[in-house]
Amino acid sequence: MTVAEAVGSALGIPVLRLDFPARLAGRRAPDRAPVAVAHVHEQAAAFCAEHRIEPDALLLGGRSYGGRMCSMAVAEGLPCAGLALLSYPLHPPGKPERLRVEHFGALVVPVLWVSGERDPFGRPDEVDAHVGAIPGPVTRVHLPGAHDVRGKDAEVAAAVVDWAARL
């Protein structure tokens, strides 16, 4: 069961696990941010219309690139109740000077940050140094493992469910 399925089942809410246009086209390289962020906006609007959900009731998030694109969409004004960032790529591995945090100051919603203790995209001490730029409340969960916290889907889902239930 995917994290999205487990969260939806535990909370009794509809979920959408989306693929970005590049993946849908069979390309390995990810979309550039403007394309992916626009896709998040479009898919969120369609999901809200389909399920008759107000946009500010959505829980958005994703793993790695997907979480980053959702966070950028929220920073651009996409309304939501909270943002779950799973294995957020704070910087490329081995390049801590190339931070991906410029939009953090616009994240005024509650944020869940779940990452591996040995994540080469952002170790816990690096995360500590930058999550303070997020004005919304941030809940952090560190799990054993690296970027993908492989085999930890149940723990990731439990963290999301616990956090979402408190919103």
C-alpha positions, 0 to 999 in steps of 0.5 A, a space after each residue: 500500500 502506498 503512503 497516499 493510500 494508507 493516509 486516505 484509508 486511515 483518515 477516510 479521505 479521498 487522495 490523488 497520487 499524481 504523476 507529472 507531465 514528464 513521467 506521463 510522457 515517459 521521460 526520465 528527466 523531470 519537468 522544469 519547475 514552472 511546468 510541474 507547479 502549474 500541473 499541481 495547481 491544475 490537478 488540485 483544482 480538478 480534484 477539488 471540483 471532482 470531490 466538492 472540496 474547498 481548496 483550503 481543506 486540501 492536504 498537499 504534499 509529496 516525496 522529494 521532487 513532488 513535495 518540492 513542487 507542491 511547496 512551490 505551488 503553495 508558496 505561489 498561493 495555492 490554498 491548502 490546510 497543510 503541506 507534507 514534505 516527505 524526503 524534501 530535496 533541500 539541495 542536490 547531494 554533495 552540493 549544499 551550496 545549491 539550496 532549494 529554500 528560496 520560497 520557504 518564507 511564503 509557506 504559512 500553512 502547517 508543514 510536516 517534514 519527514 526525512 531520513 537521518 542519513 539523507 544526502 539531500 539534507 541531513 537533519 542538521 542542515 534541515 534544522 538550519 533552514 526550516 526556521 525560514 518557514 513561518 507556518 508551524 513545522 513538525 519534523 520527523 526523522 526516520 532511520 535511512 537515507 533519502 528514500 527511507 526505503 521500507 519505511 512507508 508504514 512509518 511515513 504514513 503513520 507520521 502523516 496520519 498523526 500530523 493530519 489528525 491534529 490539524 
